[in-house]
């Protein structure tokens, strides 16, 4: 079952860009897209890193036809969505802003930004442009998400970040009048991403927003 079926559209190849190849998460995401038949309509087409081309080449193990670019802006025209995984969060705001302004959906890995003001600016820009973006947040600031649909995922046995934190965040968004749903994987520890990234309905939901 692919995204085109879920969305009732003709078969389409979704082109994914990975920014931040110095982070092992970039290779992990590429592996998910490559090995899981659920994502046969997903293909990594462009890769960029902050520490040279050598680390970008590790992603090519799964998508040898992907283009390695030197700057995130060089991905424009090559991708339909971007996963931003830079190891140093200082890059996230300028890179995310670049893609949002071009109308490209984004996943921003932790940290979302290094400055709360930058995070607010990105959420405002995403809303203005009508572009899906996802990342993390704090429940005391949940009212700012009342107009941003939220889908959160957490491992029930997570001892690194307690599931109560996600429960508080989702509840705080709902209390503020927003739309927030939390999925808890009862047997998972800190790894909530593997099951989530293997669920095509998550990507379909993002693209419907």
C-alpha positions in Angstrom: 0.0 0.0 0.0 1.6 3.2 -1.1 0.9 6.9 -0.6 -0.8 7.3 -4.0 -3.3 4.6 -3.0 -3.9 6.1 0.4 -4.5 9.5 -1.1 -6.6 8.3 -4.0 -4.1 9.6 -6.6 -2.4 8.0 -9.6 0.9 6.3 -8.8 3.6 8.9 -8.2 7.3 8.8 -7.2 7.9 11.0 -4.2 11.4 12.5 -4.2 13.0 12.8 -0.8 15.9 15.1 0.1 18.2 14.3 3.1 20.0 17.3 4.6 22.5 16.5 7.4 24.3 13.4 6.2 26.8 13.7 9.0 24.1 12.5 11.3 23.6 8.7 11.3 19.8 9.4 11.2 20.1 10.3 7.6 21.4 6.9 6.6 18.8 5.3 8.9 15.9 7.1 7.1 17.3 6.2 3.7 17.4 2.5 4.8 13.8 2.6 5.8 12.8 4.0 2.4 14.9 1.4 0.6 14.1 -1.8 2.4 10.4 -1.5 3.2 8.0 -2.3 0.2 5.4 0.0 1.8 7.6 2.9 0.5 8.2 1.8 -3.0 7.0 5.2 -4.2 9.6 7.0 -2.0 13.0 7.6 -3.4 15.9 9.6 -2.0 17.1 11.8 -4.8 19.4 14.3 -3.2 21.7 14.3 -0.2 23.6 17.2 1.5 25.9 17.3 4.6 27.7 19.9 6.7 30.9 17.8 6.9 31.8 17.1 3.3 30.7 14.7 0.7 32.3 11.5 2.2 29.5 11.1 4.7 26.9 11.8 2.1 28.2 8.8 0.2 27.0 6.5 2.9 23.4 7.2 1.9 24.2 6.2 -1.7 24.5 2.6 -0.4 20.7 2.5 -0.7 20.1 5.1 -3.4 23.1 5.1 -5.7 21.4 7.4 -8.2 20.9 10.1 -5.6 22.7 13.4 -6.3 25.1 14.7 -3.7 24.9 18.5 -3.5 27.1 21.0 -1.6 24.3 23.3 -0.5 20.7 22.7 0.6 19.4 25.2 -2.0 20.9 23.0 -4.7 18.2 20.5 -3.9 15.4 22.8 -5.2 13.8 21.2 -8.2 15.1 17.8 -7.2 12.9 17.0 -4.2 9.2 16.9 -3.2 9.9 16.8 0.6 13.0 17.1 2.9 14.2 15.4 6.0 16.4 17.8 7.9 18.8 15.9 10.2 21.8 18.2 10.8 23.8 17.2 13.9 24.3 20.8 14.8 20.9 22.5 15.4 22.2 25.9 14.4 21.7 24.9 10.8 18.0 24.0 11.2 16.5 27.4 11.1 18.1 28.7 7.9 17.7 25.4 6.1 14.1 24.9 7.1 13.3 28.5 6.2 14.7 28.0 2.7 12.5 24.9 2.0 9.4 26.3 3.6 9.6 29.4 1.5 9.7 27.1 -1.6 6.6 25.2 -0.4 8.5 22.0 0.4 7.2 19.8 3.3 9.7 19.2 6.1 10.7 16.8 8.9 13.1 18.6 11.3 15.1 16.3 13.5 16.1 17.2 17.1 16.8 19.8 18.0 14.1 21.6 16.1 16.1 24.9 16.5 18.6 26.2 19.0 16.5 29.4 19.7 12.8 29.5 20.6 12.3 32.6 18.5 13.5 30.6 15.5 11.1 27.8 16.2 8.2 30.3 16.4 9.3 31.9 13.2 9.3 28.5 11.4 5.8 27.6 12.7 4.5 31.0 11.6 6.1 30.6 8.1 4.7 27.1 7.7 1.2 28.3 8.5 1.6 31.3 6.2 2.7 29.1 3.3 0.4 26.2 4.1 3.3 23.8 4.2 3.5 20.7 6.5 6.4 20.7 9.1 7.0 18.4 12.0 9.4 18.3 14.9 9.3 18.7 18.7 7.9 21.1 21.2 7.2 22.0 24.9 3.7 21.7 26.5 3.9 25.1 28.2 4.0 26.7 24.8 1.3 24.5 23.3 -1.1 27.3 22.6 1.0 28.4 19.7 0.1 25.0 18.0 -3.7 25.4 18.2 -3.9 26.0 14.5 -1.2 23.3 13.6 -2.4 19.7 13.4 -0.2 17.5 15.6 0.4 13.7 15.4 2.9 12.6 18.1 4.4 9.1 18.7 6.2 7.8 21.8 7.5 4.5 23.3 5.6 3.3 26.4 8.8 2.0 27.9 11.0 5.0 27.1 13.3 5.8 30.0 15.1 8.6 28.2 12.1 10.8 27.6 9.1 9.7 29.6 5.9 9.2 27.8 4.2 11.6 30.2 6.0 14.4 28.4 4.2 13.6 25.1 0.9 13.1 27.0 1.2 16.5 28.5 2.1 18.1 25.2 -0.9 16.5 23.3 -3.3 17.4 26.1 -2.0 21.0 26.3 -2.6 21.4 22.6 -6.1 20.0 22.9 -6.9 22.3 25.9 -5.7 25.3 23.8 -8.3 24.3 21.1 -5.9 22.4 18.8 -5.9 19.1 17.1 -3.4 16.7 18.7 -3.3 12.9 18.7 -0.7 10.8 20.5 0.2 7.2 19.5 2.0 5.2 22.2 3.8 2.0 21.3 3.5 0.0 24.6 6.5 -2.2 24.1 8.9 0.3 22.6 11.7 2.1 24.5 13.1 5.4 23.2 12.7 4.2 19.6 9.3 5.5 18.5 10.6 6.4 15.0 11.0 3.0 13.4 7.4 2.0 13.7 6.3 5.5 12.7 8.5 5.7 9.6 7.3 2.3 8.5 3.7 3.5 8.6 2.7 5.0 5.2 -0.4 6.5 6.7 1.8 9.0 8.6 3.3 10.3 5.4 -0.1 10.4 3.7 -1.4 12.4 6.6 1.5 14.9 6.3 1.0 15.3 2.6 -2.8 15.9 3.1 -2.2 18.9 5.4 
